[in-house]
Amino acid sequence: MTWAEGDKLEEVDIDAPLMPPGLDDLRAKRDVQRGLPGFGALADRSIVYVRRHWDGEDDGGPVYLMEVESDGRRTREVELAEDGSGRIRTGPDDWPFNPPVVDFFDPELAGQEITREEFEEQWERAVPASGL
């Protein structure tokens, strides 16, 4: 907060008719999402478990099982190899930073939800990253 106060960051009214560059696309995306089934379906949850490719890419690469808190930040994660062979588990101590990675209002997120039991089963089978 002290750092931000010193820089005199500009406040933005998200309902303003004109948005700063970079934010107008985000608002347009949200406006589209509002009309889709599943919008906000997970927004009232405190923890969600999801299966997804990193950055939502569905065209190959590793799959991540994530335990995510309501602010969109991971608390635990299991990385499955593309062929499903390897499992590596990581947590906050393994990440140099932990920005929000999911938006609980995103309608696509509802289709990526898995059960806590599925996550826990893979977590137990995975090798800790610190042990590699």
C-alpha positions as CSV (number, residue, x, y, z in Angstrom):
1,M,0.0,0.0,0.0
2,T,2.8,2.4,0.9
3,W,4.5,1.8,-2.4
4,A,1.2,2.3,-4.4
5,E,0.4,5.5,-2.4
6,G,3.8,7.0,-3.3
7,D,3.3,6.4,-7.0
8,K,-0.2,8.1,-7.0
9,L,-1.8,5.4,-9.1
10,E,-4.7,6.5,-11.2
11,E,-8.1,5.3,-10.0
12,V,-10.3,3.8,-12.7
13,D,-14.1,3.7,-12.7
14,I,-14.9,0.4,-14.2
15,D,-18.4,1.6,-15.2
16,A,-17.0,4.6,-17.1
17,P,-17.9,4.7,-20.8
18,L,-14.2,5.0,-21.7
19,M,-11.5,2.8,-20.3
20,P,-7.7,3.1,-20.2
21,P,-5.8,1.2,-22.9
22,G,-5.6,-2.5,-21.9
23,L,-8.6,-2.4,-19.6
24,D,-11.2,-1.9,-22.4
25,D,-10.6,-5.4,-23.7
26,L,-11.0,-6.9,-20.3
27,R,-14.3,-5.3,-19.8
28,A,-15.5,-6.4,-23.2
29,K,-14.5,-10.0,-22.4
30,R,-16.4,-9.8,-19.1
31,D,-19.4,-8.4,-20.9
32,V,-19.4,-11.5,-23.2
33,Q,-18.9,-13.9,-20.3
34,R,-21.9,-12.5,-18.4
35,G,-24.2,-14.0,-21.1
36,L,-22.6,-17.4,-21.1
37,P,-23.9,-20.5,-19.1
38,G,-21.7,-21.0,-16.1
39,F,-20.8,-17.4,-15.5
40,G,-20.1,-16.9,-11.8
41,A,-21.0,-20.5,-11.0
42,L,-18.0,-20.9,-8.7
43,A,-17.9,-17.4,-7.4
44,D,-19.3,-18.2,-4.0
45,R,-16.7,-20.9,-3.2
46,S,-13.8,-20.5,-0.9
47,I,-11.7,-23.3,-2.5
48,V,-12.1,-24.9,-6.0
49,Y,-10.3,-27.9,-7.5
50,V,-9.7,-27.7,-11.2
51,R,-8.0,-29.6,-14.0
52,R,-6.5,-27.5,-16.8
53,H,-3.7,-26.9,-19.1
54,W,-1.5,-23.9,-18.1
55,D,-3.0,-20.6,-19.3
56,G,-6.1,-22.6,-20.4
57,E,-4.4,-24.0,-23.5
58,D,-6.1,-27.3,-24.4
59,D,-3.8,-28.3,-27.2
60,G,-1.3,-30.5,-25.4
61,G,1.4,-30.0,-22.8
62,P,1.1,-30.9,-19.2
63,V,-2.1,-30.8,-17.3
64,Y,-2.3,-29.2,-13.9
65,L,-4.6,-30.1,-11.1
66,M,-4.9,-27.1,-8.8
67,E,-6.4,-26.2,-5.5
68,V,-7.3,-22.6,-5.7
69,E,-8.6,-20.1,-3.1
70,S,-11.3,-17.6,-3.8
71,D,-8.8,-14.9,-4.7
72,G,-7.6,-17.1,-7.7
73,R,-4.3,-18.0,-6.2
74,R,-3.0,-21.6,-6.0
75,T,-2.5,-23.3,-2.7
76,R,-1.4,-26.6,-4.1
77,E,-0.8,-28.0,-7.5
78,V,-0.1,-31.4,-9.2
79,E,1.6,-31.4,-12.6
80,L,0.8,-34.4,-14.8
81,A,3.0,-35.1,-17.7
82,E,1.5,-34.9,-21.2
83,D,1.5,-38.7,-21.4
84,G,0.1,-39.0,-17.8
85,S,3.2,-40.7,-16.5
86,G,4.8,-38.2,-14.2
87,R,3.3,-36.4,-11.3
88,I,5.0,-33.5,-9.4
89,R,3.4,-31.7,-6.6
90,T,4.2,-28.2,-5.6
91,G,3.0,-25.6,-3.1
92,P,3.6,-21.9,-2.2
93,D,7.2,-22.6,-1.0
94,D,8.1,-23.9,-4.5
95,W,6.9,-20.9,-6.4
96,P,8.9,-17.6,-6.6
97,F,5.5,-15.7,-6.8
98,N,1.9,-16.7,-6.9
99,P,-0.3,-14.4,-8.9
100,P,-4.0,-15.2,-9.4
101,V,-4.3,-17.9,-12.1
102,V,-8.1,-18.4,-12.3
103,D,-11.1,-16.1,-12.3
104,F,-14.0,-17.7,-10.3
105,F,-16.5,-15.8,-12.6
106,D,-15.1,-17.3,-15.8
107,P,-17.8,-19.6,-17.3
108,E,-15.1,-22.0,-18.6
109,L,-13.9,-22.7,-15.1
110,A,-17.1,-24.6,-14.1
111,G,-16.3,-27.1,-16.8
112,Q,-12.8,-27.6,-15.4
113,E,-13.8,-28.4,-11.9
114,I,-12.8,-31.7,-10.3
115,T,-13.6,-33.2,-6.9
116,R,-11.5,-32.7,-3.9
117,E,-11.1,-36.5,-3.7
118,E,-9.7,-36.6,-7.2
119,F,-7.2,-33.9,-6.4
120,E,-6.2,-35.5,-3.1
121,E,-5.6,-38.9,-4.8
122,Q,-3.3,-37.4,-7.3
123,W,-1.6,-35.2,-4.6
124,E,-0.7,-38.4,-2.6
125,R,0.7,-40.2,-5.6
126,A,2.8,-37.2,-6.8
127,V,6.5,-36.6,-6.0
128,P,7.3,-33.4,-4.1
129,A,9.2,-31.0,-6.3
130,S,11.6,-30.5,-3.5
131,G,12.5,-34.2,-3.7
132,L,13.6,-34.1,-7.4
